[in-house]
């Protein structure tokens, strides 16, 4: 599997094409994870609607943002960038939840 090979190799020993292939693989995984997250968020929206729970839950959103920041630090990724991505995901989910009510 190319992904496993790349993890074992020093990136400095990889060709530009191999590095680009690795990025392409990662991008595919990111899209798959976003799709999974969106599916679960849609299911949450259905539960909220069935139980007449408000779309927005600020305390839950804060927990998600805190967790995103902690994970960013753990993986040594810019926390502001990760939080911006999660803020966008949350906002898109909220818009979709409102439209489907």
PyMOL commands that set and color helices and strands:
alter all, ss='L'
color gray80, all
select helices_A, chain A and resi 2-8+11-13+16-50+58-74+79-99
alter helices_A, ss='H'
color red, helices_A
deselect
rebuild
show_as cartoon
